[in-house]
Amino acid sequence: MTQTETWRQFNKGESIGERGSESGIIIREEEHDDGARVTLERGGYNPFSITCGIYGLMVHTAFFSSENDAQKAFEQMKAEIENILRLIPLADDSEADAKSDVVSKAIAALVSKF
């Protein structure tokens, strides 16, 4: 599975140009088939912001001073979120508790990186 197969424009691109959660204008927004989203905004509270989340699990926002840095981080966040999604155990997994600890550590690493 590649990122192009699992990431799609959120809401068919209808959110582009709308206000985002950081009061900026959404310039890029993608959703993963397995339940995650990454949103890039220009303006608002900061020059650029990215809000990423895994539905029902976590949300994180990072801030950038240049669009180039934000675009690079957007791609990096997508890759890291995709890796985290692969780690999430199924509810009936007998090793779910141990795997959940690995997921928590991966999320903490993402947050500390961005």
N, C-alpha and C positions, 0 to 999 in steps of 0.2 A: 504494500500500500504506500503510495507517495502522497505528499502534502496536497498536490493538485487534485487527487482523488477524494480526499477527506475534508478539505477546506473549501468552502463556497462563500460567495458574497452573501452577507446577512440580509434577509428579507428582500432578496433580488435587487439589492442596491438602493432600495427606497429610503434608507436612513442617511445616505450620503447627502450632505448639505444641511442636515438637521442638527439641533443642539444635542450634545452628549451629556453624560453625567458630570463632566468637569466644566460645563458651560461653554465649551469650545464647539466648533463646527466639525462634524464627523467628516473625515476625508477618506477613511478606509475602515471597513468593518467586515470581518469574516467569521464564519461559524463552522465548527467541526461537526461532522456527522455523529460523533459519539457524545456530544453535549458540552461544548466549550465555545467561547466567543472571545475575540480580540477586537478592540475598537481604538482607532487612532483619531485624535482630535487636534485641530489647530486652534490656538487661542483659548480664550476662557481664562482660567486661573493661572495658566502657564503657557509658554510658547507652544509646546506640544505635550500631549499626554496620551498614554496608552493604558486602557483598562482591559484587563484580561480576567477570565473566570472559567471555572469548570462548574457547570450547573449543579447546585446542591452541595458544593464542596468548598469552593474558595473564590474570592475576588481580590484582585490586587491592582493598584494604579501606580504607574511610574511616570516620571516627568523628564522632559528633554528640552534642550535649548535650540537644537537644530532639527530640521525635517530629515536630513540625511541620517543622523543618529537615531531618530525615532523610527524611520523606515527599516533600518538594520535591526533594531531591537524588536520590531514587530515580527520580522521573520524568525529571529532567534526565539522569541516567546512562543510562537506557533510550534516550533520544533520541540521545545521543552514541554509544552502542554501536551503535545502528541505523545511524548515519552511517558508523561505522568498518566495519561489515559490508558496506556497499555499496562501500567502497573496496578490499576484499580481492580481489586478482586471481585468476583461475582459473589452475590449474597450467600450462596450455598457452598462456597469454597471453604474447606475444612481448615485452611491456613489463612483465612481472612484477617484475623487479628494481626498476625505477623506481617502480612502483606500491607495492611493498613499503616503500620509503622513505617514501612519503606515509602509509601505514598506520602505520608506526612513529612518525612525527611526531604523528599524530592520537591514538595511544595515549598518548604522552608528554604531550600537552595534557590529556587526560582525567585522567591521574594527577596532574598538577600542579594542576588545577582542584579536585580532590577529595582 
